[in-house]
Amino acid sequence: MQGVVNGPTTLGQAITFTGPVSGAGSFHGDFIFDGSYSPGNSPAATIIDGDATFTSGNTLIIELGGITPGTGYDTVSVTGELSLGGTFEIVLINGFEPAPEDIFNIITAGTITGLFDTVILPDGYTLTGDAAAGGGFSLSLASIPEPATCAALLGAAVLGFVARRKRRRA
């Protein structure tokens, strides 16, 4: 898709996409995604001016290649109601590795209902979400330290604590 897709705005009517949809542009009206949806052209910001549904058969694929919305990573903005379902997948592109403090405001909507059934992340990362006031949805993608790294960090913390206690006694 490139450009604008115009759909129905009459209550109870929507365009249903049953195959893959990708590319930059905007949607006007109500839409149901039942295949896969990948916003932008690596990456981009897309707007759905109306309501949107991601069904249990849909996969929303979000690319992260930087920290700037729309140019560094994909965003989806829905002006009406967004109903979540299906699979949510994050793909890292261009060698990008998010820092633990990076937050990606990927999805915003007037209201958000439902949850994704499945979340697929790059190996070594965890995802936390936050539904903000007004329907926004922020995601934080953080690296998970390897067990050996955790042990080394714990060991360093213990040694630091012991050394500090010895100094206090002296």
N, C-alpha and C positions, 0 to 999 in steps of 0.2 A: 504494500500500500504506500502510495506517495500522494500527499495532498489531503483532501477532505472527503469523508464518507458521510453522506446525509441519510439518516434513517428516520423512522416514524417517531412522532412525539405524542401520539394518541395513547392514552392510558391503556395498558394491556397489549400493546403492539411493540414489537422489537425485531430487529434484524438478528438472525442467529448465524454465526460463523461456525461451521462444523469442521473446517480444515485449518491449517496454519495461517496466521495473520502476522505480518511483520512489516516494519518500515516506519518512516517518519510521517507525521500528519496529525489530523484531528478528526474526531467523530462528533456529529451533531445528531441527537436523538437517543433512542434507547437500544442497547446492544447486549447480546448474549454470546459469550465466547465458550465454545464447546470443543475446541481442537487444541490449538496452542496460540499464545499471543506473546510476541517479542517486540516491545516498543523500539522504535528508532532504527537508525543505521549505525549502530555501534558507537556510542549510545545516543539517546535523544529523550526529549520531554514530549509526552503525548497528553492530549486533553480529550476527555470524553464529556461533551456538553450535554448531559442527560444522565440516565441511569445505566449501570453496567452490571452484568452477572458473569462471574467466572464459575462455570459449572464443575461438577465433580469429574468430568471428562477433560477439563482444560488444564494446560500447563502454562503458567505465567513465567516467562524466562526473562530475568533481569541481568543485564551485563554491568559489571563494575570495572572501570578502568581508570578511576580517579575520584576526587572528592567533590567535584563541582556538579551540581544537579543539571541534567540535560546534556552536558558535554563530557563529563567524567563518568556519569552513570545514568542508567535509564530511570525515568520517573513516569508515573501514571497519575493523572489528576482527573477526578470525576466530580462534576458539579452537583450531581444528585446523589442517589443511593447506590452504593456499591455492595454487592453480595458476593462474599468470598467462598470458594470451594476449590477442589482440585489440588493441583500441585504447584508449589512455589519453588522455583529453582534460581539460584544465584550462580552466575558464571563470571569468573575473573578473566579479564582480557588485558592485552598489551603488557603483560608481566606485572600488573598491579598487585600489591600486597597491602591490604588495609592495615592501618595502625590501630591498636586497641581502643584509642579514644575517638576514632572516626565514627560518625553517625550519618546514615544515609536516609534521607526523607524520601522514600521510594513511592509511597502511596498516600494520596490525600483524597478525601471525598466529603460530600455534605454529611452523609452518614455511612457507617460501615457495619454490615451485619455478617455473621458467620465467621468461619476460620478456614484456613487452608487445611486440606486433609493430610497432605504430605509436604515436607520441606526438604529440599536437596541443597546441600552446601558443599563448597570445596572442602577437601580433606583438611583437618586441622583447625576448623573454624566453628564457632558457635554463634547462634543468632538470638538476640533478645528483641522484643517488640514493645512498643508503647503506644497505646491508643490515646492520642492527645485530645483536648477539648476541641469540639468542632469537627471531629471525625478524622483528624490527621493520624497517620500511622508512621512512626519512626522506627527504624531498624538499626541496631548496632551489631556489626559483624566483628567479632574479636577472635584473635588466634588463641588456640588452646595449647599451653606449654606441653612439651613432651614429658612423659613420666621422669626421665633422667634429669631434665631441666628442673622439674618441680623438686626432685630430691636434692639437687645442687642448691637451689634457692633456699630450701628449708634448712639445709646444712649450713649455708652461709648466715642465715638468720640466727640459728642456734649459736654459732661461733661468735657472732656479733653480740648476742645477748650475754654469753658467758664472759667475753672480754670486758663488756661494760660493767658487769657485776663485780669482776675482779678489781677494776679501777675504782669503783665506789668503796670497796673494802679497804683499799690502800690509803 
